[in-house]
Amino acid sequence: MNRSFAIIVLLLCIIISETAFYLQLYNRYAGLQQEHAALTLKYETLSSQFVALNSSYYNLISDFNELSSEFAVLNETYLKIAENYSEVSQHYGDTLSKYNELEAEFTSLNAAYTGLLVNYDQLEKDYQQLNGTYAEALSELSANYTSLQNAYNQLNVDYQDTEQAYSAFVDSYAKLVRAVNLHSVHPTPDETSLITPFDDAVVAEMLEITGGWSNQSDWNEFWQDVYLMYRWVKDNIIYRSDGDYPVLPDQPNGTLENWPEMWQYPTETLALGKGDCEDMAILLTSLTLAYSNETVWTEVIVITQHAAVYIPVSPGQICILDVSGNYYTNTGSPSYTITSKGIDQEVNKWLDYWNSHGISNPQVQWIFSSYIWQQFDSTDAFINWLYGRT
């Protein structure tokens, strides 16, 4: 009984002890809960402060980067300013030196200016005196100037009239020189004007001789009529050697000369009924061109001391008509019909003919017609040119 009671008491003591310990733990737990709540509140406060501080930190970093960039720009600007300052400083030194020089010159000029002022008063007095004399002289000079101006204007009008008259005279004289000297001065490209296939007298004579080219596709008719014109010139134009003909100087005050040469227009040869080799060649060329209406090339060929007519016939053929030389390209015996032959063969045969008739080593010098004028250094140059002509 006592033992059980003791146990119960012991158990009660243990329970009471455990209950007290439990209450102590509970109280401790309650205190810890309060501390936890306080710590939680403090944590939240610190966390809020951390977020604010962190935002401020990043803002400071951004501001730092902007300031760093501005610093780099400012530093670069500073370096440039420092460099410019050095140049400006040197320029300032030079300017200061020049200023000192100018100041010294100014002092000297100022002294001279003072001296000039002294002279100015005297000059002013002299000026007043001269001004009165000047006014009188100016009035007289003005009257003289007006008179001279009127005379000048009249002279200028006379000069313009004289200049126009002189220009007209020079032009007229130049035309006269070309027209007159064309008869004697050769070679000259003006010779193209000597060939006149459309002159009324030339056309009329051609029609009287041939009746005209009735069928321009009939080349037999062409060659027969060319021969008729060749014979007409030979039979109706008397050969006459040239006498002296005046050669006008380039300037009117030059010396007039007389040359033993006189080339005639076709109308002159027809009217006179006389002429030498080039006159007959010019007339026959004009007649033949009138006959073909300039559709068949016909040209005067000039060799050493002589002139004739040739017709270039394609391909590589030529017909030579030499009225005064009694020569034309022909078939030979027995018919001696007019024809064309190879360029080399016929040109050299014709030149050999003249070589045996008193012209030593004749060479082709130039050719001309109403549409062409061409000069050559040699016969070979002419032959090569003719072969290449199209």
Stockholm file with secondary structure:
# STOCKHOLM 1.0

chainA/1-390         MNRSFAIIVLLLCIIISETAFYLQLYNRYAGLQQEHAALTLKYETLSSQFVALNSSYYNLISDFNELSSEFAVLNETYLKIAENYSEVSQHYGDTLSKYNELEAEFTSLNAAYTGLLVNYDQLEKDYQQLNGTYAEALSELSANYTSLQNAYNQLNVDYQDTEQAYSAFVDSYAKLVRAVNLHSVHPTPDETSLITPFDDAVVAEMLEITGGWSNQSDWNEFWQDVYLMYRWVKDNIIYRSDGDYPVLPDQPNGTLENWPEMWQYPTETLALGKGDCEDMAILLTSLTLAYSNETVWTEVIVITQHAAVYIPVSPGQICILDVSGNYYTNTGSPSYTITSKGIDQEVNKWLDYWNSHGISNPQVQWIFSSYIWQQFDSTDAFINWLYGRT
#=GR chainA/1-390 SS CHHHHHHHHHHHHHHHHHHHHHHHHHHHHHHHHHHHHHHHHHHHHHHHHHHHHHHHHHHHHHHHHHHHHHHHHHHHHHHHHHHHHHHHHHHHHHHHHHHHHHHHHHHHHHHHHHHHHHHHHHHHHHHHHHHHHHHHHHHHHHHHHHHHHHHHHHHHHHHHHHHHHHHHHHHHHHHHHHHHHTTTSCSCGGGGGGCCTTCHHHHHHHHHHHCCCSCTTCHHHHHHHHHHHHHHHHHHSEECCCCCEEECCSSTTSCCEEESCCCCCHHHHHHHTEECHHHHHHHHHHHHHHHHTTCSCCEEEEETTEEEEEEEETTTEEEEEETTTTEECBCCTTTCCBCCEEHHHHHHHHHHHHHTTTCSSCCEEEEECSSCEEECSSHHHHHHHHHHCC
#=GC SS_cons         CHHHHHHHHHHHHHHHHHHHHHHHHHHHHHHHHHHHHHHHHHHHHHHHHHHHHHHHHHHHHHHHHHHHHHHHHHHHHHHHHHHHHHHHHHHHHHHHHHHHHHHHHHHHHHHHHHHHHHHHHHHHHHHHHHHHHHHHHHHHHHHHHHHHHHHHHHHHHHHHHHHHHHHHHHHHHHHHHHHHHTTTSCSCGGGGGGCCTTCHHHHHHHHHHHCCCSCTTCHHHHHHHHHHHHHHHHHHSEECCCCCEEECCSSTTSCCEEESCCCCCHHHHHHHTEECHHHHHHHHHHHHHHHHTTCSCCEEEEETTEEEEEEEETTTEEEEEETTTTEECBCCTTTCCBCCEEHHHHHHHHHHHHHTTTCSSCCEEEEECSSCEEECSSHHHHHHHHHHCC
//
